[in-house]
Amino acid sequence: MTGVQTCALPISFIHLDLDLFNPTFQVIKYLKNKIEKNGIMIIDDYNNINQQGVWRALNASKLDRERCFQSASGQLFYFNI
């Protein structure tokens, strides 16, 4: 990611609401290894029929689904345990 300032500190909470494949994929790819132990990442619109890019981005990012929980509203919660 060019033009973005980076942070050396671990991240404890992330809430993504990007709606499209490429931004969602790039942010997950960049941040997933920066989430501290017991940190949480919430991805909005994971199971929304109008936001198929988010679902595709999660599959492409190879996020560990054993650490995920899907809410009734379609959000995906990732727990870095």
Wavefront OBJ file of the C-alpha trace (Angstrom):
o trace
v 0.000 0.000 0.000
v 1.645 3.203 -1.091
v 1.014 6.574 0.452
v -0.186 5.071 3.723
v 1.523 5.713 7.026
v 2.244 2.525 8.906
v 2.012 1.901 12.611
v 4.361 -0.413 14.481
v 1.875 -0.884 17.332
v -0.345 -3.964 17.410
v -4.012 -3.417 16.610
v -6.678 -4.582 19.035
v -9.856 -3.606 17.135
v -10.676 -3.061 13.462
v -14.072 -2.420 11.883
v -14.087 -2.609 8.080
v -16.954 -1.321 5.937
v -15.437 -1.126 2.465
v -18.092 -2.927 0.366
v -15.813 -3.777 -2.585
v -13.436 -6.661 -3.305
v -10.108 -4.909 -3.831
v -10.152 -2.453 -0.889
v -11.431 -5.156 1.472
v -8.850 -7.682 0.275
v -5.937 -5.226 0.456
v -6.797 -4.011 3.966
v -7.274 -7.541 5.334
v -4.046 -8.685 3.705
v -2.173 -5.719 5.188
v -3.674 -5.785 8.685
v -4.449 -9.420 9.527
v -0.956 -10.139 10.869
v -0.906 -6.887 12.853
v -3.877 -7.774 15.062
v -2.719 -8.457 18.598
v -3.645 -11.608 20.502
v -7.320 -11.464 21.505
v -7.866 -8.635 19.008
v -11.057 -8.420 16.960
v -11.731 -7.530 13.344
v -15.316 -6.900 12.234
v -16.016 -7.037 8.511
v -19.310 -5.421 7.553
v -21.534 -6.752 4.743
v -19.871 -10.187 4.643
v -23.104 -11.988 3.811
v -25.005 -9.206 2.057
v -26.354 -10.108 -1.376
v -25.432 -6.636 -2.679
v -21.814 -6.812 -1.460
v -20.441 -9.991 -3.014
v -16.985 -8.408 -3.265
v -16.605 -8.544 0.513
v -17.373 -12.286 0.565
v -14.901 -12.877 -2.285
v -12.221 -10.806 -0.526
v -12.568 -12.864 2.658
v -12.183 -16.087 0.694
v -9.165 -14.753 -1.198
v -7.484 -13.480 1.986
v -7.500 -16.987 3.507
v -8.600 -15.656 6.865
v -8.852 -18.569 9.333
v -12.589 -19.333 9.392
v -12.186 -21.356 12.591
v -11.665 -18.002 14.307
v -14.747 -16.364 12.778
v -18.352 -15.891 13.795
v -21.072 -14.553 11.500
v -23.826 -12.400 12.960
v -27.465 -12.558 11.901
v -27.021 -9.136 10.283
v -24.292 -10.437 7.960
v -21.194 -9.113 9.702
v -18.201 -11.377 10.168
v -16.291 -11.254 13.452
v -12.695 -12.496 13.408
v -11.085 -13.259 16.780
v -7.295 -13.490 16.875
v -7.040 -16.097 19.626
l 1 2 3 4 5 6 7 8 9 10 11 12 13 14 15 16 17 18 19 20 21 22 23 24 25 26 27 28 29 30 31 32 33 34 35 36 37 38 39 40 41 42 43 44 45 46 47 48 49 50 51 52 53 54 55 56 57 58 59 60 61 62 63 64 65 66 67 68 69 70 71 72 73 74 75 76 77 78 79 80 81
